[in-house]
Amino acid sequence: MKAIVYVTIKENVLDPQGTAVQGALHTMGFGDVGKVRIGKYLELTLDTTDRAQAEEQVKAMCEKLLANTVVEDYRFELEG
């Protein structure tokens, strides 16, 4: 089974990397770009066919390592 995980900075947390990318895009002539937020995209392959077990494992991985839940949100999708 494949898990796709998206980790993003919470809306109320400043994103200096996103601000830097926004400024660079404006400098390059892409002035229509508004707010930019930077995140992480992860693909995990799990050796299970049990969807409930996979959901539990991915949630634990996100809570313990993949996302800093103080400043980041996460969501995931399971395929297969």
C-alpha positions as CSV (number, residue, x, y, z in Angstrom):
1,M,0.0,0.0,0.0
2,K,1.2,3.5,-0.8
3,A,0.8,6.5,1.5
4,I,1.1,10.1,0.3
5,V,1.7,12.5,3.1
6,Y,1.5,16.3,2.9
7,V,3.0,18.4,5.6
8,T,2.3,22.2,5.7
9,I,3.1,25.0,8.1
10,K,0.0,26.1,10.1
11,E,-1.8,29.2,8.8
12,N,-1.0,31.2,11.9
13,V,2.8,30.4,11.7
14,L,5.1,32.7,9.7
15,D,6.7,31.1,6.7
16,P,10.0,32.9,6.0
17,Q,10.9,30.4,3.2
18,G,7.6,31.0,1.5
19,T,8.1,34.8,1.8
20,A,11.6,34.5,0.2
21,V,10.2,32.4,-2.7
22,Q,7.4,34.9,-3.2
23,G,10.0,37.8,-3.4
24,A,12.1,35.8,-5.8
25,L,9.1,35.1,-8.0
26,H,8.2,38.8,-8.0
27,T,11.8,39.7,-8.9
28,M,11.6,37.2,-11.8
29,G,8.5,39.0,-13.2
30,F,5.8,36.8,-11.7
31,G,4.1,39.7,-9.8
32,D,0.7,38.1,-9.8
33,V,1.9,35.5,-7.2
34,G,0.3,36.2,-3.9
35,K,1.1,34.3,-0.7
36,V,3.5,31.4,-0.9
37,R,3.6,28.6,1.7
38,I,6.3,25.9,1.6
39,G,5.6,22.3,2.7
40,K,6.8,18.7,2.3
41,Y,5.5,15.9,0.1
42,L,6.4,12.3,1.1
43,E,5.6,8.9,-0.5
44,L,5.8,5.9,1.7
45,T,5.3,2.2,0.7
46,L,3.8,0.1,3.4
47,D,4.0,-3.7,3.5
48,T,0.4,-4.2,4.5
49,T,-3.0,-4.6,2.9
50,D,-4.9,-3.7,6.1
51,R,-6.2,-0.2,5.5
52,A,-6.9,0.5,9.2
53,Q,-3.5,-0.6,10.2
54,A,-1.9,1.5,7.5
55,E,-3.8,4.6,8.7
56,E,-2.8,4.0,12.2
57,Q,0.9,3.5,11.2
58,V,1.0,6.6,9.0
59,K,-0.7,8.8,11.7
60,A,1.9,7.6,14.2
61,M,4.8,8.3,11.8
62,C,3.5,11.8,11.2
63,E,2.9,12.5,14.9
64,K,6.4,11.2,15.9
65,L,8.7,12.2,13.1
66,L,7.3,13.5,9.8
67,A,5.5,16.6,11.1
68,N,6.3,19.0,13.9
69,T,2.7,19.2,15.1
70,V,3.4,22.4,17.1
71,V,3.9,24.4,13.9
72,E,2.8,22.0,11.1
73,D,-0.4,20.3,9.9
74,Y,-0.4,17.1,8.0
75,R,-2.8,15.0,6.0
76,F,-2.4,11.8,4.1
77,E,-4.0,9.6,1.5
78,L,-3.7,5.8,1.1
79,E,-3.6,4.1,-2.3
80,G,-3.9,0.5,-3.0
